[in-house]
Amino acid sequence: MADFEAKGQRMIALCMLGCVLFNFPILALFNVPGTLLGIPVLYAYIFIAWALLIALMAWVVEQRD
């Protein structure tokens, strides 16, 4: 049961991280008129942050304590 609670706390922390990553002050930092490999910087940031959150969630769920 303690393992389940620890995973729940980690998932809540990841949700909070996602809220921070996709909120105004951070998004404003990447809203610049440039490109990254031909992709606007803001779109690249959103995709990379989204993929990172998914990878972290998968790691937390699959982790065996």
C-alpha positions in Angstrom: 0.0 0.0 0.0 2.9 2.4 0.7 4.2 1.8 -2.9 0.8 2.9 -4.2 0.8 6.0 -2.1 4.3 6.9 -3.2 3.4 6.6 -6.8 0.3 8.7 -6.3 2.4 11.4 -4.7 4.8 11.3 -7.6 2.0 11.5 -10.1 0.6 14.5 -8.3 4.0 16.2 -8.4 4.2 15.5 -12.1 0.8 17.1 -12.6 1.9 20.1 -10.7 5.1 20.2 -12.9 2.9 20.1 -16.0 0.8 23.0 -14.7 3.9 25.0 -14.2 5.4 24.1 -17.6 2.3 25.0 -19.5 1.4 28.2 -17.6 1.9 31.8 -18.7 5.2 32.8 -17.3 7.1 29.9 -18.7 5.3 29.9 -22.0 6.1 33.6 -22.4 9.8 32.8 -22.2 9.6 30.6 -25.4 7.3 33.0 -27.3 10.1 34.4 -29.4 10.2 35.0 -33.2 12.7 32.2 -33.9 12.7 28.6 -35.1 14.3 25.4 -34.0 15.0 23.1 -36.9 12.3 25.0 -38.9 9.7 24.7 -36.1 8.6 27.8 -34.1 10.3 27.8 -30.7 7.0 27.9 -28.7 5.7 24.8 -30.6 8.9 22.9 -30.1 8.9 23.7 -26.4 5.3 22.6 -26.0 6.0 19.3 -27.8 9.2 18.6 -25.9 7.7 19.4 -22.5 4.7 17.2 -23.3 6.9 14.3 -24.4 9.0 14.7 -21.2 5.9 14.6 -19.0 4.7 11.5 -20.7 8.1 9.8 -20.3 8.3 10.8 -16.6 4.8 9.4 -16.0 5.7 6.1 -17.7 8.8 5.9 -15.6 6.9 6.5 -12.4 4.2 4.0 -13.2 6.7 1.2 -14.3 9.1 1.8 -11.5 9.3 -1.0 -8.9 10.1 0.0 -5.4 
